[in-house]
Amino acid sequence: MTALVAAVLVSFAVSNRESVALGFWPLPFIALTPLYLLAFASLLLGFAAGVCYAWIGRRRLKRELRRRAREIEALKRELAARDVPREEAIGVLPPVRAR
């Protein structure tokens, strides 16, 4: 799979060697860059932006998970302090005895 991706990237680079003028708007500089480098740089920039977006979203979810874990531990300690049998605490009914 890696060889296939490498072959596609090399083929793209070889067929897009033309130089393009890249201007940096407020600055008076113009850079002549091969088209394939510009395309690869934009792909890399998009990938980095996606990784940052996913990392920020995952951070929010991890914070919520830690909060819930602390809440569960506090409830477990409260339940142990009451000294209530576990079956009664979670709502399990005792077995029905035949008369």
Salt bridges, closest charged atoms under 4 A:
GLU64 OE2 - ARG67 NH2 2.59
GLU64 OE2 - ARG68 NE 2.93
GLU71 OE1 - ARG67 NH1 3.27
GLU78 OE2 - ARG82 NH2 3.05
